[in-house]
Amino acid sequence: MTATTHPEFNAETEALDVAKAFPDAIRGKTILVTGVNLKGIGFATAQAFASQAPASCILAGRTKTKLQECIEELKKVYPNVDYRPLILDLGSQKAVRSAAQEVLSWNDVPRIHILVNNAGLATIPERTLTEDGIEMTFATNHIGHFLFTCLIMPKLIEAAKANPKGATRIVNVSSRAAEGGGIRWSDVNFNKKSRELPEVEQPNYKLLEMWGIHNGADLSYIPLEAYTQSKAAGILFGIGLTKMLYEKYGILSLAIHPGIINTELARYSTKEQMDAIKARERSGLIKYKTLGQGAATSLVAALDPKLGFSETHDGKEGYGAYLVDCQISQNAHPRAKSSEEAEKLWKLSEDLVGEKFSW
């Protein structure tokens, strides 16, 4: 038995083709995607779902005009879907709570069958703390999604009651950065210099040098490390959710690496980082994906029925929790796929939002 329904899906598979392969998992369902704008994979993700007649497609993002642009574009091709914009600023817990309350108030949308936590930011040049006192990358990429997901959980649980086990999904868009490290437990906010950290939490200095960072040991805030931590959290969050929800409700959570796509995510990258990417591209080590290819793995994680936890766990720590190029990958860093680390992250996340969750 293969670990996925379509072992032929790969880095070049388009999200629309994945959606066409699993139409029954989309038709009539309610789907919510965060971080949707025309130039990003969030739009390509929503577009692929919209192609197979969902009942509702909720598009979440920070800017109303950008969301409206997306809805107008989707309506041109798929006019019969109920599209709903949702203003969601993941960097503010107050704003997240407001957005979640709005979703819960929609009586005509009693269920959410699929949630794709797609929004994210990367490589902010200077260490920035949110109004909640949390480093911005971690706050946006993980804590905001953690809080939002937990707050709208009643509608996911309601969907799971009528869905086959494992069909209700929460997908966290992670990154290959999660193959490079885990959570910086002793210093989540990057106050200490790297060499002051416990050895296990220190960066991979050779990897930093490949990205043009030659004094990593003497730096406190390193944008790439902040991104790595936040994306490791995405995998660990999925492991924690699955542990809490799969046996009881049949809700499955997975994380994915979308690939390298030319989007606004790289807007804060330094010249050295962009030069490093271009050098790898010239040497054939990396290849840019289209937006549709970048969204494809999210669609597989959201839809493929073979990705049920019991079928994919295979006795390996974190097996099945992380997908790359539309297939299961074991390449996440050991600290980014450990069930023990997932439990620690859950407790830290609850502490940072000031609320405990159980269902």
HUWOMO-V476593 format. One record per residue. N is the residue number from 1. RES is the residue in one letter. OMEGA is omega in whole degrees, -180 to 180 (NA if undefined). D_LAST is the distance of its C-alpha to the last C-alpha in whole Angstrom. Layout:
BEGIN
N_RES_OMEGA_D_LAST / N_RES_OMEGA_D_LAST
END
This chain:
BEGIN
1_M_178_33 / 2_T_-178_32 / 3_A_175_29 / 4_T_-180_29 / 5_T_-176_31 / 6_H_179_33 / 7_P_179_35 / 8_E_176_37 / 9_F_-175_35 / 10_N_-176_36 / 11_A_-177_37 / 12_E_179_39 / 13_T_180_36 / 14_E_-178_36 / 15_A_179_32 / 16_L_178_34 / 17_D_176_35 / 18_V_179_32 / 19_A_179_30 / 20_K_-180_34 / 21_A_-177_33 / 22_F_-174_29 / 23_P_-177_30 / 24_D_179_28 / 25_A_-178_25 / 26_I_-171_25 / 27_R_177_27 / 28_G_-177_26 / 29_K_174_22 / 30_T_-173_21 / 31_I_179_21 / 32_L_179_21 / 33_V_177_23 / 34_T_177_23 / 35_G_-176_26 / 36_V_168_29 / 37_N_-171_32 / 38_L_-174_35 / 39_K_-176_36 / 40_G_-179_33 / 41_I_175_31 / 42_G_177_29 / 43_F_180_31 / 44_A_177_32 / 45_T_179_29 / 46_A_180_28 / 47_Q_180_32 / 48_A_176_31 / 49_F_-177_28 / 50_A_-177_30 / 51_S_-176_33 / 52_Q_169_31 / 53_A_170_30 / 54_P_176_27 / 55_A_-179_26 / 56_S_175_25 / 57_C_-178_25 / 58_I_-178_24 / 59_L_-177_26 / 60_A_178_24 / 61_G_-175_27 / 62_R_-170_29 / 63_T_-176_32 / 64_K_-178_32 / 65_T_179_36 / 66_K_177_34 / 67_L_180_32 / 68_Q_175_34 / 69_E_-180_37 / 70_C_-179_34 / 71_I_179_33 / 72_E_179_37 / 73_E_180_38 / 74_L_-178_35 / 75_K_180_36 / 76_K_-177_40 / 77_V_-177_39 / 78_Y_-171_36 / 79_P_-171_36 / 80_N_179_34 / 81_V_174_31 / 82_D_180_29 / 83_Y_179_29 / 84_R_175_27 / 85_P_177_27 / 86_L_178_25 / 87_I_-176_26 / 88_L_175_24 / 89_D_-173_25 / 90_L_-180_23 / 91_G_-179_25 / 92_S_-180_24 / 93_Q_177_21 / 94_K_179_22 / 95_A_178_23 / 96_V_180_20 / 97_R_179_18 / 98_S_179_21 / 99_A_179_20 / 100_A_179_17 / 101_Q_178_18 / 102_E_178_20 / 103_V_-179_18 / 104_L_-178_16 / 105_S_-179_19 / 106_W_-178_21 / 107_N_-180_21 / 108_D_173_23 / 109_V_-174_20 / 110_P_-175_17 / 111_R_169_16 / 112_I_-174_16 / 113_H_-178_17 / 114_I_175_18 / 115_L_177_17 / 116_V_178_20 / 117_N_-171_20 / 118_N_-173_24 / 119_A_177_25 / 120_G_172_27 / 121_L_-173_30 / 122_A_169_32 / 123_T_172_35 / 124_I_-170_35 / 125_P_-179_39 / 126_E_177_38 / 127_R_-178_35 / 128_T_176_33 / 129_L_177_31 / 130_T_176_29 / 131_E_178_28 / 132_D_176_25 / 133_G_-178_28 / 134_I_178_26 / 135_E_-167_28 / 136_M_-177_28 / 137_T_179_28 / 138_F_-179_25 / 139_A_-176_23 / 140_T_-174_24 / 141_N_-179_23 / 142_H_-171_20 / 143_I_178_19 / 144_G_178_19 / 145_H_177_17 / 146_F_-177_15 / 147_L_-179_14 / 148_F_-180_15 / 149_T_-178_13 / 150_C_-178_10 / 151_L_179_11 / 152_I_-178_12 / 153_M_179_8 / 154_P_-179_9 / 155_K_173_12 / 156_L_178_11 / 157_I_179_9 / 158_E_177_12 / 159_A_-177_14 / 160_A_-179_13 / 161_K_-178_13 / 162_A_-178_17 / 163_N_170_18 / 164_P_-179_19 / 165_K_179_17 / 166_G_-177_17 / 167_A_175_18 / 168_T_-170_15 / 169_R_169_16 / 170_I_-177_16 / 171_V_177_19 / 172_N_178_20 / 173_V_-179_24 / 174_S_-178_25 / 175_S_174_29 / 176_R_174_31 / 177_A_-180_31 / 178_A_175_28 / 179_E_-175_31 / 180_G_-179_33 / 181_G_-178_30 / 182_G_-177_27 / 183_I_180_26 / 184_R_-169_28 / 185_W_-175_26 / 186_S_-174_29 / 187_D_-175_30 / 188_V_-175_27 / 189_N_175_30 / 190_F_175_33 / 191_N_-175_35 / 192_K_172_37 / 193_K_-175_39 / 194_S_-177_38 / 195_R_178_41 / 196_E_-179_39 / 197_L_169_36 / 198_P_-173_35 / 199_E_-177_37 / 200_V_-178_33 / 201_E_-180_32 / 202_Q_-179_35 / 203_P_169_36 / 204_N_-172_38 / 205_Y_178_41 / 206_K_178_43 / 207_L_178_40 / 208_L_180_41 / 209_E_177_45 / 210_M_180_44 / 211_W_175_43 / 212_G_-180_46 / 213_I_-171_44 / 214_H_-180_46 / 215_N_-175_46 / 216_G_-177_42 / 217_A_-176_42 / 218_D_-179_44 / 219_L_174_41 / 220_S_179_38 / 221_Y_175_36 / 222_I_-175_37 / 223_P_-179_35 / 224_L_178_35 / 225_E_176_33 / 226_A_178_31 / 227_Y_179_30 / 228_T_-180_30 / 229_Q_-177_27 / 230_S_-178_25 / 231_K_170_25 / 232_A_178_24 / 233_A_180_21 / 234_G_178_20 / 235_I_-179_21 / 236_L_177_19 / 237_F_178_16 / 238_G_178_16 / 239_I_179_16 / 240_G_178_13 / 241_L_-179_11 / 242_T_180_12 / 243_K_-177_12 / 244_M_-166_8 / 245_L_-170_8 / 246_Y_-178_11 / 247_E_-175_12 / 248_K_-174_9 / 249_Y_-177_9 / 250_G_178_12 / 251_I_-177_12 / 252_L_178_14 / 253_S_-178_15 / 254_L_176_19 / 255_A_-177_21 / 256_I_166_25 / 257_H_-175_28 / 258_P_-173_30 / 259_G_180_34 / 260_I_-176_36 / 261_I_-179_37 / 262_N_-179_39 / 263_T_179_37 / 264_E_179_36 / 265_L_-176_34 / 266_A_-172_37 / 267_R_180_39 / 268_Y_-176_39 / 269_S_179_40 / 270_T_177_43 / 271_K_179_46 / 272_E_179_46 / 273_Q_179_43 / 274_M_177_44 / 275_D_179_47 / 276_A_178_45 / 277_I_-179_43 / 278_K_179_47 / 279_A_178_48 / 280_R_178_46 / 281_E_179_46 / 282_R_-178_50 / 283_S_178_49 / 284_G_-179_47 / 285_L_176_44 / 286_I_179_42 / 287_K_179_42 / 288_Y_175_41 / 289_K_169_38 / 290_T_177_39 / 291_L_179_36 / 292_G_176_35 / 293_Q_179_35 / 294_G_180_33 / 295_A_-171_30 / 296_A_-177_31 / 297_T_174_28 / 298_S_179_25 / 299_L_177_26 / 300_V_-179_27 / 301_A_-178_23 / 302_A_-166_22 / 303_L_-171_24 / 304_D_-177_25 / 305_P_180_24 / 306_K_-178_25 / 307_L_173_23 / 308_G_-172_20 / 309_F_-175_19 / 310_S_-178_21 / 311_E_-172_24 / 312_T_-175_24 / 313_H_171_23 / 314_D_176_27 / 315_G_-179_26 / 316_K_180_26 / 317_E_177_24 / 318_G_-178_23 / 319_Y_180_25 / 320_G_-177_23 / 321_A_-171_21 / 322_Y_-179_24 / 323_L_176_27 / 324_V_178_30 / 325_D_174_33 / 326_C_180_31 / 327_Q_177_30 / 328_I_178_28 / 329_S_175_29 / 330_Q_-170_29 / 331_N_177_31 / 332_A_179_28 / 333_H_-180_29 / 334_P_180_28 / 335_R_178_26 / 336_A_179_25 / 337_K_-179_23 / 338_S_178_22 / 339_S_177_19 / 340_E_177_20 / 341_E_179_21 / 342_A_178_17 / 343_E_178_16 / 344_K_-180_18 / 345_L_180_18 / 346_W_180_14 / 347_K_178_15 / 348_L_-178_18 / 349_S_177_16 / 350_E_178_14 / 351_D_-176_18 / 352_L_177_19 / 353_V_177_17 / 354_G_-179_17 / 355_E_177_13 / 356_K_-176_10 / 357_F_172_7 / 358_S_-177_4 / 359_W_NA_0
END
